[in-house]
């Protein structure tokens, strides 16, 4: 097989040659300045027997030092992004050069000593200063150059991908009289394309060249034009790109290419979700259509992040009627206007109501007779619920109880409750309240014809109250980005992914199940913060700092999706599993719920001990007496 020749980069060759010449001058300068320093810069005062070995060993010293610099990567590092590691390499290289100089001078000495002892630290200090100045000044001047370039409103662009989509994007940019973009290079892993040109732009190499070429070509923006590539491959590419501090943009998907819609206006900023690297979740649309199409669907909490996405996806499955219930009129108004515009034929009803109002919920269910209910209404903010525990119980527990009871009495066919991984071994009121809701759902399923199920999953990116919107605001304000603990981890999924699986789980429901969504691998919140800062074009710790604030009340370092007592049963979808129901004493359970309701109504100072009786796996810190 013929070996592919690496394309010659004249600019990179010129830059490295200049560095070598500069280093030779620096070594010579350091040698003379070090001995002059010892004698207060009086050349005539330097004894000849000290000067002679320095001059005789100098050519060898230059060669040895250049070799040391080469092995310490002082000619291959990207100095535009130099940091602590590069500085360490410089210091170590100069120390090694000093040692080599000391050993070499011994072979040329005239007297007992080749040079004064003070010569060696002075030599090293001067050499460090010279080499540091050459490498790190490049970073400084490159920043000035970028500022000057921005004044001219020219954006240097790298395109990743040398396929049809890239060709269309490049063609539009090159031929446009109004574009402010200048494409400098193309990256593609196909070696057969290396050294070739698209619209006059050279394919310079594969993904291993991304960071180097971003530096060499002074790239400001990277366009990922790979709409057909798997998400895992896109993630690998983006992991490399985010180290360039360039703005990242990409095409939304393959359908853009199929529909002939590939153009600059279709480009979008790369989001944090792209770094999850999970392949698109597949759902059985036929099974979802089978129980949503032609049915009356009701969504509580329909104005929230999960509830509104449920409404969007249900609307695409042609329901007979969609009824949205929410207590907050502003958010529900937004989803109402969105659905009216996108689906003008949709039979849409939007109602303002509280799930805590028994009469109101009974009236709504008796009037609209829903076939399917998605119960997403809940208080979900952990720290706020720690401060107002009775409100969490009133809304989450008894709001669920009243909604489920209204659904059962009106003959609802299927009731799907949205739960959370925080219900497993809860350490906070919100998680414990959701665990009680699961117990209510499983108990109701035994006594009514309605199929009651719960769907449990972790955090969703971009939901109301999630860390991502907070991080974005903090970055926009210049930082710092606040993380509770450096080791805290969470399971993450995008809102559309989670809702698609909720709909799929609803199709599998036979009653009494707790469906557990496969959230993939857990993610460190610190990594999320760092990636979001980089995707925003900033340097972590320099442009935007990260501050650790400590765990909040009721917060765990990690979340779980199953309790120890629960087994795991697979479904037809590998992303959805079923937790085995846990047996409980129903008579005692309802008696406990009665006492809990009474305590909430009198605004008890601390209901946590009673909650722990109901949920034995609930643990809390003593002395939390908020109300």
C-alpha positions, 0 to 999 in steps of 0.5 A: 500500500502506497504511503500517503505523503504528509502535505508540506506546510511552508508557513509552519516550516518558516515559523520553526526555522525562525524559532531555531535561529532565535534559540541559537542567538539566545544560547549564545547570549545566555553564555556571554551574559552569565559570565559578564553578570559575574564580573558586573558586565566588565568584559576586560575584567573576565579572566581568559581562563574562564572565557576560553572554555565557554567559547570553545564549548559554545558550538557543542552547547548550541547543538546539545541545547537544540536537541534538548529543546526538540525532545522537550517539544519546544518546536512542536507545541502550539504556543498560541495555547501555551500554559503551565505544561509548556512553561514547565517544559521550558524550565526543565529544558533550560535546566538540562541545558545548564547541566549539559553546559556544566559537564561539557565545560569540564573538558575545556577547562584551563584551571581547576574550575571551568567557570565561576559557580555563579555562572550556571544559575545565571546562564539558566535564568537568562536562557529561561527568560529568552525562551519564555519571551519567544514562546509566550510573546507569540500568544500575546501578539496573536491576540493583538492580531486577532483583535486587528482582524476583527476590526476588518470584520473578517472571520477565518474559518476551518471546515471539518468534513470534505463531503457534499454538505461541506462543498455546498457550504464552502461554495456559498461562502466563497462565491458570496459578495456579502459573507465576512467568512474566509475559509482557510483550510478543510479537515477530513479523515479520508487520506485520499482527500488530503492535499486536494482542493474543494472550491480552491480550499486545501484539505490539509489533513485529518482530525489530528491536525485540527488544533495545529491548523487552527493555530497556523491559519489563525482560525476564528470559527470552525464549521462541522459539516458532517450531517451524516456522521454518527453522534459518537464521531461528532463528539470525538471531533468536538472534544478536539475542537473545544481545545482550540478556543474557536467558535463552533458551528454545525449543520443540524442533520442529514435531512438538510442535505436530503432536502437541499437546504444546506446553506450558511443560514442553516448553521447553528452553534454547537451546543453542550448536548452535542458533547454527550455523544449518544447516538439518536434515540430510536423509538417505535413511532407506530406503537406511540401512534397506536395509543395517541392517535385519535385519543384525548390526551391531557398533560398536567404541568404542560407549560414546564420544560418536560410538559411542553415537550410532551405537548409538542411530541403528542401534537405530531401524533395527531391526537383527537384533542390535546388538553394542557393544564397548568397553574402558571399562565405565562409558560402555558401561554407560550406553548399554546401560541407555539402549537397554534402556529405549528399545528393549526388543525390541532384541537387544543384546549389550554386550562389554568388549574392547580392539581391541588384543587380537587373540585377543579380537577374532577370538573376537568376530567369529567368534562374532557374525558381524557384517554391518556394522562401525562402527569408532569406537574410538580415542584422539582427544585431541590433546595427550594423544597428543602425550605418549604417541605409542606408545599412540596408534599401538598403539590407533589404528593397530594396533587398526584393523589387528587389527579390520579383519583380524578383520572380513575373516576372518569375512566382514563385508560392510562395514567403516566406519571413523570418521576425522578432518579432522586426518588431512589434513596432520597436525601431531600424532600423533593425526591422523597415526595416523588417516591411517595407518588410512585407508591400512590401510582402503584397502589391505585393500579391495583384498585382501578381499571386505569393503567397507572405507571411511572417513568423515572429518569435523571436530569435533562439538559436545559430544563427549568432549574437545571444547571445549564441555563445558570451556567450560560447566564454566569458565563455571559456575566463574565463568571464565575461559574458556580459548581457545588462540588468538584466530584458531583455527577449526574445522569443527563439526557436532552429534553426531546430524548427523555420525552420520546422515551416517556411516550414509548414507555407509555406504549409499553404500559400494562399497569403498575410498572416503574419504567426506568430510562437508560440515561447513559454514562453519568457526567461530572458537573465540573466537566459540563461547566468546563466544556460550556466555557470552552464552547463559548470561546473562553479559557477555563480559569483565565477568561472565566473562573469556576468557583465551588460553593459546596453541596446544597441542602438535600443534595447528593454527590451522585444519583441512582435510578434503582433501589436495591430492592428493585430488579431490572426487567428489559423491554423491547426498547433497550433504553427503557427498563422496568423496575420490579414493584415493591410490596407495601402495606396499603392500609398502613400506607393510606393511614400514613398519608392521612397523618401526613396530610393533616400535618401539612394542613396545620403547617407542621414545623417538621414533617421529615420524621413522618416522611421517613416512616413512609419512605424508609430509604429517605435520609436527612440531616437533623435540625432541618426545620424549615417551613 
